[in-house]
Amino acid sequence: MKFLCYIICFTFAFQDQISAQQSAQKYTRQTDYLLSLPDGYNADTVKRWPLMIFLHGSGECGDDLEKVKVNGPPKLIAHGKKFSFIVVSPQAKEDDKGWEPDHLYHFLKYIKKAYRVDPDRIYLTGLSMGGFGTWALAIDHPEEFAAIVPICGGGDTSKAWRLRYTPVWCFHGALDNIVPVAKDEQMVNALRNYNPSIRFTVYPDANHNSWEKAYATDSLYDWLLAQKKFAYKEVKADPKLMYAYEGVFKGASGDTIKIYTDSAGLHAKTSDNTYLLKLQGGDTFFIFENVFVDLRFNRDEKGAIDSFTVFEESKTIYRRVHTR
């Protein structure tokens, strides 16, 4: 027994020694990218500029940045077009299976630190593989983008709701035999339930190269520059109307939230905290201006409140079990 105890103690002591010898390190993946700065960027060292990130298609993967100039904004810049954006065009590696949202997110964070980027005017676009990457990155981090332009791509329709406040202009070719137009149609239709202002342009005679017409459209860039990142804005609520939201609501897991009003306004009381709900508009409320979470009340066929949905990392429905 004493021997066994000695072995155990020695093992723990040795493990502690190994742990003490460890130090924090970081591995950074190299990402090559094309950079285009707008006229006047270097003359004004204070001004912050809009940023457009372009994601290329699968044919431009590799280690030769010249390949990235084959299509899209990099091609236009190479031919002399001037943009009033900072334009950043990263290149995926040859063995990449597609654009990885987590890697792109950390790349974006680097770009925001390296250049004078206006955080309220960051735009994302891409074609084919880059169209899929545009949908995926924006869905994972909708809080980052003022607008997105996916071209001949597709994505996860079950998560389209995460772009409920993101301006989207999607393009596709009706004759596309590489990425069927149905891929983008499915995303657009899923998103329209939450974001009815989404734009979808289908070129009836275009094949997979629909990006040529899309990126040649000057109105696209005017539209982008007119968009700013969404921010919650509280509107004045009629106290008399707030009583209609009161009640006890239960989630699928059995947890309950009580909605009630007092002199301060409408509140949501959970088992841990009580939150003041601020009216965003219609039947939608938010809690914090800078946190991408909101609560939408749902009405039945007669117009009565019967449930609400909490939109955050996931989408959770709470159904009314008691009125006030």
SVG drawing of the C-alpha trace seen along z (x, -y; Angstrom):
<svg xmlns="http://www.w3.org/2000/svg" viewBox="-59 -64 69 66">
<polyline fill="none" stroke="black" stroke-width="0.4" points="0.0,0.0 2.8,-2.4 4.5,-1.6 1.3,-2.3 0.9,-5.5 4.4,-6.5 3.8,-5.8 0.7,-7.9 2.3,-10.8 5.4,-10.6 3.1,-10.6 1.2,-13.7 4.4,-15.5 5.9,-14.7 2.8,-15.9 2.9,-19.2 6.5,-19.6 5.6,-19.1 2.8,-21.6 5.0,-24.1 7.4,-23.9 4.7,-24.7 4.3,-28.2 1.6,-29.7 2.4,-29.8 0.5,-30.8 0.5,-29.4 -0.6,-31.8 -1.5,-30.5 0.0,-32.5 -2.6,-34.1 -1.5,-35.9 -3.8,-38.6 -4.1,-41.5 -4.6,-44.9 -5.9,-48.0 -6.1,-51.3 -8.4,-54.1 -7.0,-57.4 -6.4,-59.7 -5.8,-56.9 -2.2,-57.8 -2.8,-61.6 -5.3,-61.5 -3.9,-59.5 -7.1,-59.8 -9.9,-59.0 -11.4,-55.5 -12.5,-53.9 -15.1,-51.3 -13.7,-47.8 -14.7,-45.3 -13.5,-41.7 -13.5,-39.6 -13.5,-35.8 -12.4,-34.1 -13.6,-30.8 -12.0,-27.4 -10.0,-27.9 -7.9,-30.7 -6.7,-28.7 -2.9,-28.3 0.2,-30.3 0.2,-32.6 -1.7,-35.9 -1.8,-36.7 -4.5,-34.0 -6.8,-36.1 -6.8,-38.9 -8.7,-36.6 -12.2,-37.6 -14.1,-40.1 -12.9,-43.3 -9.2,-42.4 -9.6,-42.0 -11.3,-45.4 -8.6,-47.0 -5.9,-45.4 -7.6,-47.0 -7.6,-50.5 -10.9,-50.7 -10.7,-52.8 -12.8,-51.9 -13.5,-54.1 -13.1,-51.1 -10.1,-49.4 -10.3,-46.2 -8.8,-43.0 -8.7,-39.8 -7.2,-36.8 -6.1,-33.6 -7.1,-30.1 -4.6,-27.3 -4.6,-24.7 -5.6,-21.9 -8.4,-23.9 -11.8,-22.4 -13.4,-25.8 -13.4,-29.0 -13.1,-28.3 -15.3,-30.9 -13.3,-30.7 -10.0,-31.4 -11.7,-34.2 -13.0,-35.8 -9.5,-35.9 -8.2,-37.3 -10.8,-40.0 -9.8,-40.9 -6.2,-41.3 -7.3,-43.5 -9.3,-45.8 -6.2,-46.3 -3.7,-46.6 -5.7,-49.3 -7.9,-52.2 -11.2,-50.4 -14.6,-52.0 -16.2,-49.2 -19.7,-50.3 -19.0,-49.8 -17.4,-46.4 -18.7,-44.6 -18.3,-40.9 -18.6,-39.4 -17.5,-36.4 -18.1,-34.1 -18.7,-30.4 -16.6,-28.9 -16.4,-32.5 -20.2,-32.8 -20.6,-29.9 -17.9,-31.4 -19.7,-34.7 -22.9,-33.1 -21.1,-31.0 -18.9,-33.8 -21.8,-36.3 -24.0,-33.7 -21.4,-33.0 -20.6,-36.7 -23.5,-38.9 -22.4,-41.5 -19.4,-42.3 -20.9,-43.2 -22.9,-46.2 -23.9,-44.2 -23.0,-41.1 -23.0,-40.1 -22.9,-36.4 -22.7,-35.3 -23.5,-31.8 -23.2,-30.2 -25.4,-28.7 -25.5,-28.0 -27.2,-26.6 -30.9,-27.6 -31.6,-26.6 -29.3,-29.5 -30.4,-32.1 -32.4,-33.9 -29.1,-35.0 -28.9,-37.5 -32.3,-39.1 -30.7,-42.6 -28.0,-42.2 -28.6,-43.9 -28.1,-41.2 -27.8,-41.4 -27.5,-38.0 -26.7,-37.2 -26.9,-34.0 -27.1,-32.8 -30.3,-31.0 -28.2,-28.6 -25.6,-27.8 -24.6,-24.2 -21.9,-24.2 -23.8,-25.7 -27.6,-25.4 -29.5,-28.6 -31.7,-26.7 -28.8,-26.9 -29.1,-30.6 -32.9,-30.6 -33.2,-28.4 -31.1,-30.8 -33.0,-33.8 -36.4,-32.2 -35.4,-31.1 -34.1,-34.6 -37.1,-36.5 -39.1,-35.2 -36.9,-37.4 -35.4,-39.9 -37.9,-40.8 -35.7,-43.5 -33.2,-41.0 -32.3,-41.5 -32.0,-38.6 -30.8,-39.2 -31.0,-36.2 -29.4,-36.8 -31.6,-34.7 -28.8,-34.1 -25.8,-33.7 -24.1,-30.5 -21.7,-30.1 -19.9,-33.3 -22.8,-35.5 -20.1,-37.4 -19.0,-39.2 -22.2,-41.1 -22.7,-41.5 -19.3,-43.1 -19.6,-45.3 -22.7,-46.9 -21.7,-50.3 -25.0,-50.5 -23.8,-47.5 -21.0,-49.6 -23.2,-52.6 -25.7,-50.3 -22.9,-48.9 -21.6,-52.3 -25.1,-53.3 -25.3,-50.5 -24.1,-50.7 -23.9,-48.0 -27.1,-47.4 -27.5,-48.9 -30.6,-48.6 -32.6,-51.8 -35.2,-52.1 -38.6,-53.5 -41.1,-54.9 -43.5,-52.3 -47.2,-52.9 -47.5,-51.6 -51.1,-50.6 -50.1,-48.3 -47.4,-46.6 -50.0,-44.8 -50.8,-42.5 -47.4,-40.9 -47.7,-39.9 -47.8,-36.3 -45.8,-33.2 -44.0,-31.5 -42.4,-28.1 -39.6,-26.8 -39.2,-23.3 -36.7,-22.4 -39.3,-23.4 -37.8,-26.7 -40.2,-29.6 -39.9,-33.3 -42.4,-35.8 -43.2,-38.9 -44.6,-41.8 -44.9,-45.5 -44.2,-48.2 -43.5,-51.9 -40.2,-51.3 -41.6,-49.3 -41.8,-45.7 -39.6,-43.1 -38.6,-39.5 -37.9,-37.6 -35.9,-34.4 -34.8,-32.1 -31.6,-34.1 -32.2,-37.7 -34.7,-40.3 -34.2,-42.3 -35.8,-45.5 -37.1,-45.0 -36.6,-47.9 -38.9,-48.2 -37.2,-47.9 -40.4,-48.1 -43.5,-46.1 -43.4,-43.1 -39.6,-43.0 -37.6,-44.0 -34.0,-44.0 -32.0,-44.3 -28.6,-45.8 -27.7,-48.1 -24.4,-46.4 -25.4,-42.8 -26.9,-41.0 -29.9,-39.4 -33.5,-40.2 -36.9,-38.8 -39.9,-38.7 -43.5,-38.1 -45.6,-35.9 -49.3,-36.3 -52.0,-33.7 -54.6,-34.0 -56.7,-36.3 -53.8,-38.7 -53.3,-37.6 -49.8,-37.0 -49.2,-33.2 -45.4,-32.9 -42.1,-34.6 -38.8,-33.7 -35.4,-34.6 -32.8,-35.1 -29.2,-34.8 -26.6,-32.1 -29.6,-29.8 -33.3,-30.3 -35.6,-29.4 -39.4,-29.5 -41.3,-30.1 -45.0,-29.4 -47.5,-31.2 -49.0,-29.1 -50.6,-31.8 -51.8,-35.3 -51.1,-38.1"/>
</svg>
